[in-house]
Amino acid sequence: MDKENRILNGLQTGKTPDELADELDMRKQTIIAMVELLVHQGLVKEIDCSSTCESCIMGKSCASSGAGREKLYIVDEEKEE
């Protein structure tokens, strides 16, 4: 499986860029660049964590809480197919 698909799969399971960098043995900056490319391609959406967790699409399953958390992303299921 190529790294782009591994990143997509990791994002689907809620992994952060830090976790993906460790898992794929890549620099975090490289992962972030690849994720931003996936965002630009419409395959991934960035979740806005500036609002309250109750109004967030990931509110019930997100392990992050509070200010200063890492950016979160979700895979756009419609575009992935």
DSSP file (Angstrom, degrees, kcal/mol; ACC not computed):
  #  RESIDUE AA STRUCTURE BP1 BP2  ACC     N-H-->O    O-->H-N    N-H-->O    O-->H-N    TCO  KAPPA ALPHA  PHI   PSI    X-CA   Y-CA   Z-CA
    1    1 A M              0   0    0      0, 0.0     2,-0.0     0, 0.0     5,-0.0   0.000 360.0 360.0 360.0 133.8    0.0    0.0    0.0
    2    2 A D     >  -     0   0    0      1,-0.1     4,-2.1     4,-0.0     3,-0.2  -0.287 360.0-107.6 -75.4 164.7    1.4    3.4   -0.9
    3    3 A K  H  > S+     0   0    0      1,-0.2     4,-2.5     2,-0.2     5,-0.2   0.840 116.4  58.5 -64.0 -35.1    2.0    6.1    1.7
    4    4 A E  H  > S+     0   0    0      1,-0.2     4,-2.5     2,-0.2    -1,-0.2   0.935 109.4  44.5 -59.9 -45.5   -0.9    8.2    0.5
    5    5 A N  H  > S+     0   0    0      2,-0.2     4,-2.8     1,-0.2    -2,-0.2   0.875 111.6  53.0 -66.9 -36.3   -3.3    5.4    1.1
    6    6 A R  H  X S+     0   0    0     -4,-2.1     4,-2.3     2,-0.2    -1,-0.2   0.880 110.0  48.8 -65.7 -36.5   -1.7    4.6    4.5
    7    7 A I  H  X S+     0   0    0     -4,-2.5     4,-2.7     2,-0.2    -2,-0.2   0.937 111.6  49.0 -66.7 -46.1   -2.2    8.2    5.5
    8    8 A L  H  X S+     0   0    0     -4,-2.5     4,-2.1     1,-0.2    -2,-0.2   0.929 112.8  47.6 -57.9 -45.9   -5.8    8.1    4.4
    9    9 A N  H  X S+     0   0    0     -4,-2.8     4,-1.2     1,-0.2    -1,-0.2   0.904 112.0  50.3 -62.7 -41.0   -6.4    4.9    6.3
   10   10 A G  H  <>S+     0   0    0     -4,-2.3     5,-2.5     1,-0.2     3,-0.4   0.908 109.8  49.6 -63.6 -42.3   -4.7    6.4    9.4
   11   11 A L  H ><5S+     0   0    0     -4,-2.7     3,-1.6     1,-0.2    -1,-0.2   0.871 105.5  58.4 -64.4 -36.4   -6.8    9.5    9.2
   12   12 A Q  H 3<5S+     0   0    0     -4,-2.1    -1,-0.2     1,-0.3    -2,-0.2   0.823 106.1  49.0 -61.7 -30.5  -10.0    7.4    8.9
   13   13 A T  T 3<5S-     0   0    0     -4,-1.2    -1,-0.3    -3,-0.4    -2,-0.2   0.362 124.9-103.2 -93.0   6.4   -9.1    5.8   12.2
   14   14 A G  T < 5 +     0   0    0     -3,-1.6    -3,-0.2     1,-0.2    49,-0.2   0.643  64.2 158.0  88.6  15.0   -8.5    9.1   13.9
   15   15 A K      < -     0   0    0     -5,-2.5    58,-0.2    -6,-0.1    -1,-0.2  -0.455  34.2-132.0 -74.9 147.4   -4.7    9.2   13.9
   16   16 A T     >  -     0   0    0     -2,-0.1     4,-2.6     1,-0.1     5,-0.2  -0.477  27.1-104.2 -89.4 164.5   -2.9   12.6   14.2
   17   17 A P  H  > S+     0   0    0      0, 0.0     4,-2.5     0, 0.0     5,-0.2   0.872 123.5  54.9 -56.5 -36.5   -0.1   13.7   12.0
   18   18 A D  H  > S+     0   0    0      2,-0.2     4,-2.0     1,-0.2     5,-0.2   0.939 109.8  45.4 -60.7 -46.8    2.3   13.0   14.9
   19   19 A E  H  > S+     0   0    0      1,-0.2     4,-2.6     2,-0.2    -1,-0.2   0.895 113.4  49.9 -65.1 -40.1    1.0    9.4   15.2
   20   20 A L  H  X S+     0   0    0     -4,-2.6     4,-2.9     2,-0.2    -1,-0.2   0.894 107.8  53.8 -65.7 -39.4    1.2    8.9   11.4
   21   21 A A  H  X>S+     0   0    0     -4,-2.5     5,-2.2    -5,-0.2     4,-0.7   0.922 112.4  44.2 -60.9 -43.9    4.8   10.2   11.3
   22   22 A D  H ><5S+     0   0    0     -4,-2.0     3,-0.6     3,-0.2    -2,-0.2   0.939 116.1  46.7 -64.4 -47.1    5.8    7.7   14.0
   23   23 A E  H 3<5S+     0   0    0     -4,-2.6    -2,-0.2     1,-0.2    -1,-0.2   0.879 120.3  37.4 -64.6 -39.8    4.0    4.9   12.3
   24   24 A L  H 3<5S-     0   0    0     -4,-2.9    -1,-0.2    -5,-0.2    -2,-0.2   0.413 106.1-123.3 -95.3   1.5    5.2    5.6    8.8
   25   25 A D  T <<5 +     0   0    0     -4,-0.7     2,-0.3    -3,-0.6    -3,-0.2   0.938  68.4 128.8  54.5  51.4    8.7    6.6    9.9
   26   26 A M      < -     0   0    0     -5,-2.2    -1,-0.2    -6,-0.2     2,-0.1  -0.879  66.9 -91.4-129.1 161.2    8.4   10.0    8.2
   27   27 A R     >  -     0   0    0     -2,-0.3     4,-2.0     1,-0.1     3,-0.4  -0.478  32.0-126.0 -70.7 145.3    9.0   13.5    9.3
   28   28 A K  H  > S+     0   0    0      1,-0.2     4,-2.8     2,-0.2     5,-0.2   0.887 111.2  57.6 -58.9 -39.5    5.9   15.2   10.7
   29   29 A Q  H  > S+     0   0    0      1,-0.2     4,-2.2     2,-0.2    -1,-0.2   0.864 105.8  50.2 -60.6 -35.9    6.4   18.1    8.2
   30   30 A T  H  > S+     0   0    0     -3,-0.4     4,-2.4     2,-0.2    -1,-0.2   0.917 110.7  48.6 -68.2 -43.6    6.2   15.6    5.4
   31   31 A I  H  X S+     0   0    0     -4,-2.0     4,-2.8     2,-0.2    -2,-0.2   0.936 111.6  49.8 -60.5 -46.2    3.0   14.1    6.7
   32   32 A I  H  X S+     0   0    0     -4,-2.8     4,-2.8     1,-0.2    -2,-0.2   0.909 110.5  50.1 -61.2 -42.2    1.4   17.5    7.1
   33   33 A A  H  X S+     0   0    0     -4,-2.2     4,-1.8     2,-0.2    -1,-0.2   0.907 112.4  47.3 -61.8 -41.6    2.4   18.4    3.5
   34   34 A M  H  X S+     0   0    0     -4,-2.4     4,-2.0     2,-0.2    -2,-0.2   0.889 112.5  49.1 -68.1 -38.7    0.9   15.2    2.2
   35   35 A V  H  X S+     0   0    0     -4,-2.8     4,-2.4     2,-0.2    -2,-0.2   0.914 109.3  52.1 -66.3 -42.2   -2.3   15.8    4.3
   36   36 A E  H  X S+     0   0    0     -4,-2.8     4,-2.5     1,-0.2    -1,-0.2   0.871 108.4  51.7 -62.5 -35.9   -2.6   19.4    3.0
   37   37 A L  H  X S+     0   0    0     -4,-1.8     4,-2.1     2,-0.2    -1,-0.2   0.909 109.2  49.8 -64.2 -42.0   -2.3   18.0   -0.6
   38   38 A L  H  <>S+     0   0    0     -4,-2.0     5,-2.2     2,-0.2     6,-1.2   0.866 110.3  50.8 -64.2 -36.3   -5.1   15.5    0.2
   39   39 A V  H ><5S+     0   0    0     -4,-2.4     3,-1.4     4,-0.2    -2,-0.2   0.942 109.8  49.8 -63.2 -47.7   -7.1   18.5    1.6
   40   40 A H  H 3<5S+     0   0    0     -4,-2.5    -2,-0.2     1,-0.3    -1,-0.2   0.848 109.0  52.4 -59.8 -35.5   -6.5   20.4   -1.7
   41   41 A Q  T 3<5S-     0   0    0     -4,-2.1    -1,-0.3    -5,-0.1    -2,-0.2   0.557 115.8-117.6 -77.8  -8.1   -7.5   17.4   -3.7
   42   42 A G  T < 5S+     0   0    0     -3,-1.4    37,-0.2    -4,-0.4    -3,-0.2   0.575  86.8 112.2  83.8   9.4  -10.8   17.2   -1.7
   43   43 A L  S   <S+     0   0    0     -5,-2.2    33,-2.7    -6,-0.2     2,-0.3   0.717  77.9  36.1 -85.2 -21.7  -10.1   13.8   -0.3
   44   44 A V  E     -A   75   0A   0     -6,-1.2     2,-0.4    31,-0.3    -2,-0.2  -0.968  67.9-152.6-134.1 145.0   -9.7   15.0    3.3
   45   45 A K  E     -A   74   0A   0     29,-3.2    29,-2.6    -2,-0.3     2,-0.4  -0.956  17.1-130.5-118.6 138.7  -11.4   17.8    5.3
   46   46 A E  E     -A   73   0A   0     -2,-0.4     2,-0.5    27,-0.2    27,-0.2  -0.711  22.4-133.0 -84.1 136.4   -9.8   19.7    8.2
   47   47 A I  E     -A   72   0A   0     25,-3.0     2,-0.9    -2,-0.4    25,-0.6  -0.772  15.3-128.1 -90.9 131.2  -12.0   19.8   11.3
   48   48 A D    >   -     0   0    0     -2,-0.5     3,-0.7     1,-0.1    25,-0.0  -0.697  25.4-177.7 -81.8 109.1  -12.3   23.3   12.8
   49   49 A C  T 3   +     0   0    0     -2,-0.9    -1,-0.1     1,-0.2    20,-0.1   0.207  62.4  91.2 -93.2  15.8  -11.4   22.8   16.5
   50   50 A S  T 3  S+     0   0    0      2,-0.1    -1,-0.2    17,-0.0     2,-0.1   0.652  79.3  68.6 -83.7 -13.4  -12.1   26.4   17.4
   51   51 A S  S <  S-     0   0    0     -3,-0.7     2,-0.1     1,-0.2     5,-0.0  -0.365 102.5 -75.6 -93.2 179.0  -15.7   25.6   18.3
   52   52 A T    >   -     0   0    0      1,-0.1     3,-1.1    -2,-0.1     4,-0.4  -0.406  37.0-119.9 -74.7 153.2  -17.0   23.6   21.2
   53   53 A C  G >  S+     0   0    0      1,-0.2     3,-1.1     2,-0.2     6,-0.2   0.805 109.9  66.1 -62.8 -29.4  -16.6   19.8   21.0
   54   54 A E  G 3  S+     0   0    0      1,-0.3    -1,-0.2     5,-0.1     6,-0.1   0.821 105.0  43.0 -63.8 -30.1  -20.4   19.4   21.3
   55   55 A S  G <  S+     0   0    0     -3,-1.1    -1,-0.3     4,-0.1     2,-0.2   0.441  95.2 104.5 -94.3   0.2  -20.9   21.0   17.9
   56   56 A C  S X  S-     0   0    0     -3,-1.1     3,-1.5    -4,-0.4     4,-0.3  -0.582  73.6-132.8 -87.2 143.7  -18.0   19.1   16.3
   57   57 A I  T 3  S+     0   0    0      1,-0.3     3,-0.3    -2,-0.2    -1,-0.1   0.779 112.7  42.3 -60.1 -28.3  -18.6   16.2   13.9
   58   58 A M  T >> S+     0   0    0      1,-0.2     4,-2.0     2,-0.1     3,-1.2   0.293  80.7 116.8-100.3   8.1  -15.9   14.3   15.9
   59   59 A G  T <4 S+     0   0    0     -3,-1.5    -1,-0.2     1,-0.3    -2,-0.1   0.793  77.1  42.8 -50.2 -39.2  -17.2   15.4   19.3
   60   60 A K  T 34 S+     0   0    0     -4,-0.3    -1,-0.3    -3,-0.3    -2,-0.1   0.719 124.5  32.9 -83.9 -20.5  -18.1   12.0   20.5
   61   61 A S  T <4 S+     0   0    0     -3,-1.2     2,-0.3    -4,-0.1    -2,-0.2   0.473  86.5 114.4-115.3  -2.7  -15.1   10.1   19.3
   62   62 A C     <  -     0   0    0     -4,-2.0   -48,-0.0     1,-0.1    10,-0.0  -0.516  46.2-162.8 -75.6 132.2  -12.3   12.7   19.5
   63   63 A A        +     0   0    0     -2,-0.3     2,-0.2   -49,-0.2    -1,-0.1   0.641  67.5  87.5 -86.3 -15.5   -9.5   11.9   22.0
   64   64 A S        +     0   0    0      6,-0.1     2,-0.3     5,-0.0    -2,-0.1  -0.544  54.1 175.2 -82.9 148.4   -8.3   15.5   22.1
   65   65 A S        +     0   0    0     -2,-0.2    -2,-0.0     2,-0.1     2,-0.0  -0.988  37.4  15.6-150.2 147.9   -9.8   18.0   24.4
   66   66 A G  S >  S-     0   0    0     -2,-0.3     3,-0.7     2,-0.1     2,-0.0  -0.074  92.4 -38.4  85.3 175.0   -9.0   21.6   25.2
   67   67 A A  T 3  S+     0   0    0      1,-0.2    -2,-0.1   -17,-0.0   -17,-0.0  -0.263 114.5  39.1 -71.8 159.1   -7.0   24.3   23.6
   68   68 A G  T 3  S+     0   0    0      1,-0.2    -1,-0.2    -2,-0.0    -2,-0.1   0.557  78.3 147.7  81.3   8.6   -3.7   23.6   21.9
   69   69 A R    <   -     0   0    0     -3,-0.7    -1,-0.2   -20,-0.1     3,-0.1  -0.336  52.7 -97.9 -75.4 160.3   -4.7   20.4   20.4
   70   70 A E        -     0   0    0      1,-0.1    -1,-0.1    -2,-0.0    -6,-0.1  -0.328  48.5 -86.3 -72.5 156.4   -3.4   19.2   17.1
   71   71 A K        -     0   0    0      1,-0.0     2,-0.4    -2,-0.0    -1,-0.1  -0.339  44.4-146.7 -60.9 145.3   -5.3   19.7   13.8
   72   72 A L  E     -A   47   0A   0    -25,-0.6   -25,-3.0   -56,-0.1     2,-0.3  -0.903  13.5-167.9-116.9 147.7   -7.8   16.9   13.1
   73   73 A Y  E     -A   46   0A   0     -2,-0.4     2,-0.3   -27,-0.2   -27,-0.2  -0.950   7.4-159.3-133.0 151.1   -8.8   15.6    9.7
   74   74 A I  E     -A   45   0A   0    -29,-2.6   -29,-3.2    -2,-0.3     2,-0.4  -0.963  25.6-116.4-127.2 151.2  -11.5   13.4    8.3
   75   75 A V  E     -A   44   0A   0     -2,-0.3     2,-1.1   -31,-0.2   -31,-0.3  -0.712  25.8-125.3 -85.0 131.3  -11.5   11.5    5.1
   76   76 A D     >  -     0   0    0    -33,-2.7     4,-1.8    -2,-0.4     3,-0.4  -0.677  22.1-161.8 -77.9 102.9  -14.3   12.6    2.7
   77   77 A E  H  > S+     0   0    0     -2,-1.1     4,-1.0     1,-0.2    -1,-0.2   0.831  85.2  54.5 -59.0 -36.2  -16.0    9.2    2.1
   78   78 A E  H  4 S+     0   0    0      1,-0.2     3,-0.3     2,-0.2    -1,-0.2   0.901 111.7  43.1 -67.5 -40.1  -17.7   10.4   -1.1
   79   79 A K  H  4 S+     0   0    0     -3,-0.4    -1,-0.2   -37,-0.2    -2,-0.2   0.782 104.0  66.7 -75.6 -27.2  -14.5   11.6   -2.8
   80   80 A E  H  <        0   0    0     -4,-1.8    -1,-0.2     1,-0.3    -2,-0.2   0.831 360.0 360.0 -65.5 -32.3  -12.5    8.5   -1.7
   81   81 A E     <        0   0    0     -4,-1.0    -1,-0.3    -3,-0.3    -2,-0.1   0.481 360.0 360.0 -73.0 360.0  -14.6    6.2   -3.9
